[in-house]
Amino acid sequence: MTDSLDTRAAAATPVRVAREIRGLSDRAIAWIFVAPTIFLLLAINIFPLIWTIRLSFTNFKANRNRDLEWVGLRNYERILGDSDIWLNMQATAHFLFWTIFFQVLIGFTLAYLINKKFKGNDLWTTIIVLPMMLSPAVVGNFWKFLYQPQIGLFNYVIAFFTGKEPSSFEMLGSVNLAPWSIVIVDTWMWTPFVMLICLAGLRSIPDYIYEAAEVDRASKLRQFFTITIPMVLPFLMLAVLFRGIENFKMFDLVVQLTGGGPGSITELTSINLKREAFEKWRTGYASAYAIILFVTVFGLASIYVKALNKVKER
Amino acid sequence: MSSFSVTEPSARSKWFAGTLVILYALITMVPLAWIMLTGFKSPSDAISYPPKIVFEPTLEGYVNLFTTRTRQTPEFLAANPPEKWYEEIVREYDMVIAGPSKFGERFLNSVIIGFGSTFLSIFLGTLAAYAFSRFKIPLADDLLFFILSTRMMPPIAVAIPIFLMYRQLGLSDTHLGMILLYTGVNISLAVWLLKGFIDEIPLEYEEAALIDGYTRFQAFYKVVLPQAATGIASTAIFCLIFAWNEYAFAVLLTSGTAQTAPPFIPTIIGVGGLDWPAVAAGATIFLLPVMIFTILLRKHLLRGITFGAVRK
C-alpha cells in the first residue's frame, strides 16, 4: 500500500524538487550505508594499530597493573640488535622460500595438466582444492599424528619406500627434519591455491594466440616459453604475493605441528611474537616487534607490487 | 570444427594429464582419509605398528569425544548394567559416562560465531560496497586499500591491542566480542569482493527504477540485491570459512564460554596421553561440513577465489 502511495507521491513531485530530495537522500544514504563499516574498521583495524604504535614506545606489561613508562626507541633497538630474532627471521625465510618454491612448481604443473581439459577435470580440481579449505590448526594437529615416529602413517610410507626403519627418524623431533616437516604440510595444504590462480591465468589466454603461433609454425616448446609462461606470469606472481604474505604471518599450522620446536628451530616470527606478548607478557616490546614485522611485510609487498605492475605492463 | 582445432589437446596428452592429476588428487586425499578412518578405530588400533588399514570399526572415538567418563569399582558396575549402546562401549574399560564433554558446546560456539559474523559482514559489507560503487566517496579507493593492507599484519600483532581493549570493555571470551572481531577482520575483503560484483551490475537498471518512482533504497533492495545474489553468496562462503577455521584470535581471546572448536580439538586428552581416535573424530566432524560445502558449491567458490585474488 505504502508502495503505491510512494509511487504516486514521487510522480506528483515536480522534477526539480524530486532531484533535490534525491540528491540529498543520496548523500545521506551513502553515509548511512558506509558509516557502520567505517566504524567497525576503525575499532578493529585502525585503532589497534595506533595503540600498538603507542605501546611500542613503552615498557608496558599487560599482566601487571603498573603505570607505563616511556622508553623511546629502546624496544626497537633491542629487537634489531637481538641475534635470536634474526634466527627466527631465518627460520621464517627458509619456510617462505621453500613453501613458495614447491607450491609454484607443483601448482603450475597441476594447472597446466588440468587445462588439458580431460574428462572430469572439474571434479578432480575440487578434490585437490579440499585441503586449503580446512582449519590450519586442525590440519596441523592431525599431521602431528601422521608424523609420529613409530606409529605415524607418514613415517611408515617413507620407510616402506626407502627401506629405513620407521622409528629411525623423527620428522618433528629432529633439528634437521622439523623445518622440512612444516614445509611439507604447508605445501600439501596451499598448492591448490597457486594451482587455481595459475588455472585462471591459463584460461585467460585466448585461443587465437596459439592458432597464430601454429600458423607461424612455432614448435609446442617455443609456444610454451613465448606464450604460456609470459601470459601466466602476472597471475603466478600474484599467487606468490598472497602466499608470501600469508606465510610471513604463519602461526596456527606450525604452532600445532611443532610449537616452534625442537628448541626454537621452527619458531617463526609469529610464534616468537606470541611468546613475547602472551607468555612473557612483554607487551611494549612485543608491540615494537609487531610494528617491525608489519613494516617489513608492507615494505617487501610494496616493492613486489611495483615489480608485478611492470610485468603486467609488458 | 573443434576436433580440428590446433588448441585442442590430443587424446593421448589428455589421458596423460588426467592420469597425473588423478594420481595427485588421490595422494593428497590420503591424510584426510586416514584421519577419518582413525576416528573409527579403537585407541590401540590407532597407535598400532604397522598402521592398520583393516580393523574392526568402533564408535569409541565418537563416544569419547562427546562424553566425560569416570572409572568405577566392579561392584558399582555390576549393580548398574549399561542401558544404552554408548554406555556399553565405555564399559569395556570399566568406566561409566559421567556427562557430556565440552565438544558439543565448542562446536555450537563455532556455529554461532561463524554464522553471526558472516551475517554481519555481509549485511554491513553489502551496504558499504553499494555506497562505494554508486556514490562518489572521497578517497574511497585509498581507504579501501589501506584497510585491506592492515590484513598484512600478523594476527598476533593485532591481538595485543584487541586483547587489552576487550579486557577494558568486558568483551573477552564473549560471543559478541568474537563476532565483532571476525566481522572487523572479514569486512575489508567482503566490501572489496562485493564492490566488484556490484560494479558489474549495469547502472541502467537502477536508473530505470528511479525514473519509475522507486526511492534509492527501494532501488537498492529490489533491483541491485537480487542481481548481486550470487556474488553475495560466494562472499558469504569466504567469510564463513574464515571464521570457522580461525585459530590465533580464538586461542588468545577465548578460554571458556566463547571458545570455538579449533583451539579445543587439539586439547582432547584421553587416558595416558592424547586420545587420537577422539581427536580424529572431532576433526572429522569439524572438517566435514566445509568439505561437503566445497564440493556442493564448487562453481561459486573456485570462481570467488580467483576473482578475489586477481582483482586485488
HADDOCK unambig.tbl for C-alpha pairs under 7 A between the chains (distance, minus, plus):
assign (segid A and resid 7 and name CA) (segid B and resid 213 and name CA) 5.23 0.50 0.50
assign (segid A and resid 7 and name CA) (segid B and resid 214 and name CA) 6.73 0.50 0.50
assign (segid A and resid 10 and name CA) (segid B and resid 213 and name CA) 5.51 0.50 0.50
assign (segid A and resid 11 and name CA) (segid B and resid 213 and name CA) 6.43 0.50 0.50
assign (segid A and resid 30 and name CA) (segid B and resid 131 and name CA) 5.05 0.50 0.50
assign (segid A and resid 30 and name CA) (segid B and resid 135 and name CA) 6.56 0.50 0.50
assign (segid A and resid 33 and name CA) (segid B and resid 127 and name CA) 4.88 0.50 0.50
assign (segid A and resid 33 and name CA) (segid B and resid 128 and name CA) 5.17 0.50 0.50
assign (segid A and resid 33 and name CA) (segid B and resid 131 and name CA) 6.24 0.50 0.50
assign (segid A and resid 34 and name CA) (segid B and resid 127 and name CA) 6.71 0.50 0.50
assign (segid A and resid 34 and name CA) (segid B and resid 128 and name CA) 4.50 0.50 0.50
assign (segid A and resid 34 and name CA) (segid B and resid 131 and name CA) 6.53 0.50 0.50
assign (segid A and resid 36 and name CA) (segid B and resid 124 and name CA) 6.82 0.50 0.50
assign (segid A and resid 37 and name CA) (segid B and resid 124 and name CA) 6.00 0.50 0.50
assign (segid A and resid 37 and name CA) (segid B and resid 125 and name CA) 6.94 0.50 0.50
assign (segid A and resid 37 and name CA) (segid B and resid 128 and name CA) 6.60 0.50 0.50
assign (segid A and resid 40 and name CA) (segid B and resid 184 and name CA) 5.80 0.50 0.50
assign (segid A and resid 41 and name CA) (segid B and resid 184 and name CA) 5.73 0.50 0.50
assign (segid A and resid 44 and name CA) (segid B and resid 181 and name CA) 6.50 0.50 0.50
assign (segid A and resid 44 and name CA) (segid B and resid 184 and name CA) 5.43 0.50 0.50
assign (segid A and resid 45 and name CA) (segid B and resid 150 and name CA) 6.67 0.50 0.50
assign (segid A and resid 48 and name CA) (segid B and resid 158 and name CA) 6.54 0.50 0.50
assign (segid A and resid 48 and name CA) (segid B and resid 161 and name CA) 5.13 0.50 0.50
assign (segid A and resid 48 and name CA) (segid B and resid 162 and name CA) 6.38 0.50 0.50
assign (segid A and resid 51 and name CA) (segid B and resid 161 and name CA) 6.35 0.50 0.50
assign (segid A and resid 52 and name CA) (segid B and resid 161 and name CA) 6.17 0.50 0.50
assign (segid A and resid 110 and name CA) (segid B and resid 21 and name CA) 6.52 0.50 0.50
assign (segid A and resid 113 and name CA) (segid B and resid 17 and name CA) 4.88 0.50 0.50
assign (segid A and resid 113 and name CA) (segid B and resid 21 and name CA) 6.90 0.50 0.50
assign (segid A and resid 114 and name CA) (segid B and resid 17 and name CA) 6.85 0.50 0.50
assign (segid A and resid 116 and name CA) (segid B and resid 9 and name CA) 5.96 0.50 0.50
assign (segid A and resid 116 and name CA) (segid B and resid 14 and name CA) 5.73 0.50 0.50
assign (segid A and resid 116 and name CA) (segid B and resid 17 and name CA) 6.73 0.50 0.50
assign (segid A and resid 117 and name CA) (segid B and resid 14 and name CA) 6.93 0.50 0.50
assign (segid A and resid 118 and name CA) (segid B and resid 14 and name CA) 5.06 0.50 0.50
assign (segid A and resid 118 and name CA) (segid B and resid 15 and name CA) 6.87 0.50 0.50
assign (segid A and resid 118 and name CA) (segid B and resid 18 and name CA) 5.77 0.50 0.50
assign (segid A and resid 124 and name CA) (segid B and resid 22 and name CA) 6.57 0.50 0.50
assign (segid A and resid 124 and name CA) (segid B and resid 25 and name CA) 6.64 0.50 0.50
assign (segid A and resid 126 and name CA) (segid B and resid 295 and name CA) 6.35 0.50 0.50
assign (segid A and resid 126 and name CA) (segid B and resid 298 and name CA) 6.52 0.50 0.50
assign (segid A and resid 127 and name CA) (segid B and resid 25 and name CA) 6.38 0.50 0.50
assign (segid A and resid 128 and name CA) (segid B and resid 25 and name CA) 5.18 0.50 0.50
assign (segid A and resid 128 and name CA) (segid B and resid 28 and name CA) 6.93 0.50 0.50
assign (segid A and resid 130 and name CA) (segid B and resid 291 and name CA) 6.28 0.50 0.50
assign (segid A and resid 133 and name CA) (segid B and resid 290 and name CA) 6.84 0.50 0.50
assign (segid A and resid 134 and name CA) (segid B and resid 245 and name CA) 6.61 0.50 0.50
assign (segid A and resid 134 and name CA) (segid B and resid 287 and name CA) 6.26 0.50 0.50
assign (segid A and resid 134 and name CA) (segid B and resid 290 and name CA) 6.94 0.50 0.50
assign (segid A and resid 135 and name CA) (segid B and resid 245 and name CA) 4.14 0.50 0.50
assign (segid A and resid 135 and name CA) (segid B and resid 246 and name CA) 6.84 0.50 0.50
assign (segid A and resid 136 and name CA) (segid B and resid 245 and name CA) 6.93 0.50 0.50
assign (segid A and resid 137 and name CA) (segid B and resid 247 and name CA) 6.31 0.50 0.50
assign (segid A and resid 137 and name CA) (segid B and resid 262 and name CA) 6.22 0.50 0.50
assign (segid A and resid 138 and name CA) (segid B and resid 262 and name CA) 6.11 0.50 0.50
assign (segid A and resid 138 and name CA) (segid B and resid 283 and name CA) 6.43 0.50 0.50
assign (segid A and resid 141 and name CA) (segid B and resid 266 and name CA) 6.17 0.50 0.50
assign (segid A and resid 150 and name CA) (segid B and resid 49 and name CA) 6.92 0.50 0.50
assign (segid A and resid 151 and name CA) (segid B and resid 47 and name CA) 5.45 0.50 0.50
assign (segid A and resid 151 and name CA) (segid B and resid 48 and name CA) 6.13 0.50 0.50
assign (segid A and resid 151 and name CA) (segid B and resid 49 and name CA) 5.47 0.50 0.50
assign (segid A and resid 151 and name CA) (segid B and resid 50 and name CA) 6.89 0.50 0.50
assign (segid A and resid 151 and name CA) (segid B and resid 51 and name CA) 6.34 0.50 0.50
assign (segid A and resid 153 and name CA) (segid B and resid 51 and name CA) 6.47 0.50 0.50
assign (segid A and resid 188 and name CA) (segid B and resid 28 and name CA) 6.97 0.50 0.50
assign (segid A and resid 196 and name CA) (segid B and resid 306 and name CA) 6.60 0.50 0.50
assign (segid A and resid 197 and name CA) (segid B and resid 306 and name CA) 5.59 0.50 0.50
assign (segid A and resid 200 and name CA) (segid B and resid 306 and name CA) 6.59 0.50 0.50
assign (segid A and resid 207 and name CA) (segid B and resid 7 and name CA) 6.41 0.50 0.50
assign (segid A and resid 210 and name CA) (segid B and resid 7 and name CA) 6.60 0.50 0.50
assign (segid A and resid 211 and name CA) (segid B and resid 6 and name CA) 6.31 0.50 0.50
assign (segid A and resid 211 and name CA) (segid B and resid 7 and name CA) 6.85 0.50 0.50
assign (segid A and resid 245 and name CA) (segid B and resid 152 and name CA) 6.39 0.50 0.50
assign (segid A and resid 249 and name CA) (segid B and resid 154 and name CA) 4.63 0.50 0.50
assign (segid A and resid 252 and name CA) (segid B and resid 247 and name CA) 6.13 0.50 0.50
assign (segid A and resid 252 and name CA) (segid B and resid 248 and name CA) 6.10 0.50 0.50
assign (segid A and resid 270 and name CA) (segid B and resid 154 and name CA) 6.66 0.50 0.50
assign (segid A and resid 270 and name CA) (segid B and resid 156 and name CA) 6.71 0.50 0.50
assign (segid A and resid 274 and name CA) (segid B and resid 156 and name CA) 6.16 0.50 0.50
assign (segid A and resid 287 and name CA) (segid B and resid 157 and name CA) 6.95 0.50 0.50
assign (segid A and resid 290 and name CA) (segid B and resid 157 and name CA) 5.06 0.50 0.50
assign (segid A and resid 294 and name CA) (segid B and resid 152 and name CA) 6.82 0.50 0.50
assign (segid A and resid 294 and name CA) (segid B and resid 153 and name CA) 5.25 0.50 0.50
assign (segid A and resid 297 and name CA) (segid B and resid 152 and name CA) 6.83 0.50 0.50
